[in-house]
Structures are given as structure tokens and as C-alpha cells.
Amino acid sequence: MEQNFIVTDEHGLHARPASAVVKAATPFAADLKLVAGEKAVNLKSLMSVLSMGLTKGSAFALRAEGDDAQQALDTVGQALVDQGLAQRA
């Protein structure tokens, strides 16, 4: 399963709000990835998420596999929107 987003925050995907997104992803059993271009990183690792260097206007996807994948995507996707980091594409 996958959902697509575009970064809307002026500062890109930066530490403070990104940590809230990682925190939202952590309780789920699903394997969650942040995917941009050819690179995919563990969405439950703040350092991995920050290593993507996503800036305003960058397109990315959230990918989930596992028993609670849909719930994980919905929750994390909403956290991205609520934090003002991204909008659904």
C-alpha cells in the first residue's frame, strides 16, 4: 500500500515535525517506508527520515506492508498533514 505526498513546509521535512511523524509511525507493526525517487528509508527512524533531505515541493510516498498497514498509512499521513509538512498528492 502506498500514499503520495508533496512537502509543503517552507523548511522541508525538518527535525521537530519529522519527529512527530516518526512517533506516529512507531506503534504500528507494519513495515513503514518513506520513498523518494529510488531511495526508501525506515519511517520509524528519525535519522533515516532526515537523511532524505526533502525540501519544499519534493514528492514522496509512504509505503506500508503488514497487518495494520492501512491504519498506519492513514495515521502517519494525517500526522504529516496536521504538522503542516505535506499535502496528499
CORSUL-V289167 format. One record per backbone hydrogen bond with DSSP energy under -1.0 kcal/mol. CO is the residue of the C=O (numbers start at 1). NH is the residue of the N-H. E is the energy in kcal/mol with one decimal. If there is no record, write none. Layout:
co: (CO	CO)
nh: (NH	NH)
e: (E	E)
This chain:
co: (1	3	4	5	6	7	9	12	14	15	17	18	19	20	21	22	25	31	32	33	34	35	36	39	41	42	45	46	47	49	50	54	55	58	60	61	62	63	65	66	68	69	70	71	72	73	74	75	76	77	78	79	80	80	81	85	85	87)
nh: (64	62	89	60	87	57	12	14	18	19	21	22	23	24	25	26	28	65	43	63	41	61	39	36	34	45	49	50	51	52	53	13	58	7	5	35	3	33	31	69	72	73	74	75	76	77	78	79	80	81	82	83	85	86	84	8	9	6)
e: (-2.1	-2.8	-2.5	-2.3	-2.2	-2.6	-1.8	-1.4	-2.2	-2.3	-1.6	-2.4	-2.3	-1.8	-1.6	-1.9	-1.4	-1.6	-2.3	-2.6	-2.4	-2.7	-2.0	-2.6	-2.5	-1.4	-2.3	-2.8	-1.8	-1.3	-1.5	-2.3	-2.5	-2.7	-3.1	-3.0	-2.1	-2.8	-3.1	-1.5	-2.5	-2.6	-2.5	-2.5	-2.8	-2.6	-1.9	-1.9	-2.2	-1.8	-3.2	-2.3	-2.1	-1.2	-1.4	-3.0	-1.5	-2.1)
